[in-house]
Amino acid sequence: MTSLVPRPPYTDSELQALYPAGLELRQVQVLLRHGERTPVSARFQSAGLPAFWPYCSAVRQLKSAVLDRHTGRFSTLEWRRRLETFGPGPGGDDAPVLAAGPRGELDAVCDMGMLTDKGRETTFDLGARLRALYVDRLRFLPPVLLDADALYLRATPIPRALESLQETFAGLYPAHARAPAIPSPAILTRAPADETLFPNDGNCRRFAALSRAFAQRAADRWNATDEMAYLTKLYGRWMPEDARRVAVDSRPRLSGIMDTINSTLAHGPETRLPPEFYDARGREIIEKIGVEEWFAGYKESREYRMLGIGGLLGDVVGRMVGSAERSTADGEYEVARKLETGAVKQGHGATPIRFGLSGCHDTTLAAVLASLGAYETDKWPPYTSHIAIEMFRKADGARPTGSPQQGTATIPPTESSSANATKPGWFGSLFSRSSSAKPGNPPSGIGRKRSEELSAEERAKLDNYYVRIRYNDEVVTVPGCKAPGKHLDGDESFCTLDAFKAIVDKFVPRNWKQQCRENVRGPAFPEKPEPSGY
């Protein structure tokens, strides 16, 4: 699937059902796929598809921080980027040439896999939709952002993910909704070898072996089928001359063909493929096989879930549990402006994390949903898809002042200013932090402690908390939460935090890097079924 068509805003009655009056919304974590982009590599130039697309206006107006040795201060260097590539040259050599668009454009030319102008538009629009829900209708977030202390922002090292996160943040809090002197928000990133915000087969040998095995299984199942023959009939004439047959493991791979189809569909007519590439049945077959090849492992194998996405979901649960514990383990110890201050270490005026945005990828979203038993579709995640993981608490009898209109979820009031965050007050006392940690390190807590290892006292801290997941604004249900006692009475989509943590804990790695090096040549498929979501 290519660009997302957002569903209409919730009606008042839908909003009342989604956010019942008996629950307080306490924390939201949003995982978002980047917006529309160019293909990750040039394909099908034989079909007339230009290798370089002129859809990236941002490269005309880039800015970099540069150090002035005379003043010892940083200033901003404004510059524009042009893309150079190999050229045929008059003698067939590799003389450099400027990459050009289909009409000879030399500026605004995109690199491979780059976020395009349309991708920036759709991710900004996602932020605007999040603002409409969480600011305007639920009043969960403040209308004007005085500081970003209550926000957890993270992105993968891939530029399009970071840029999509920035666009979504700008849509959530556009310039007029940010205080003039707002401190710069912290955005967390990781080195590629440490990245868990996408399935990291490039830095996990065992996961790479598992991925290859499931991909080979898909090839064995599908390569000789009538469906693949149909795809070859559609696209075979455009495949390399020495390998006209389309297959899961052809060159380009079937997933690469899908990548180019989806990228071209999202953009203008000058970067389109011949009509047969957009055949409805052909696209349906490609998506079905692609989803099986890339995501079946999460549904069938605990080890696949653990090494592919378990670290990320462990972090997500850890932040929710940290919030329930009223601890800086909710993510605040990572984004606080002054990590060495007593506020972070002792909790005097520390600001709870209320909202998280993580810029990631299609493989992230599908892996999360499939690992929770909630990806029952043959459709690939569209550009700018998102998952909202919301944590609620059963409301006390009294409704706090400033709460939303009758029928919507009770929302704890937001901070009125960063200065007030230094005072205990209602908000500070509600989330008083008693744990102490070294700057940059998580406080002690139960977020990463296995559910079966929790004492009765520790487990009680999770009481009355619930987790609900929405994928592209549609509620999804985790199958293991349907059992009696594991969800909110009358609504199976509200999983108890205790049950949700127990499900995720089963595939959170204890030492991801070590486990990535173990059993590399061992059997790839489990001996008995290991269904996800339980």
Beta strands, then each sheet from edge to edge (+ up, - down):
strand 1: 23-33
strand 2: 62-68
strand 3: 73-79
strand 4: 84-86
strand 5: 96-98
strand 6: 151-155
strand 7: 187-188
strand 8: 355-360
strand 9: 386-394
strand 10: 465-471
strand 11: 474-476
strand 12: 487-488
strand 13: 491-496
sheet 1: 7+ 6+ 8+ 1+ 9- 10+ 11-
sheet 2: 7+ 6+ 8+ 1+ 9- 10+ 13- 12+
sheet 3: 2+ 3-
sheet 4: 4+ 5-
end
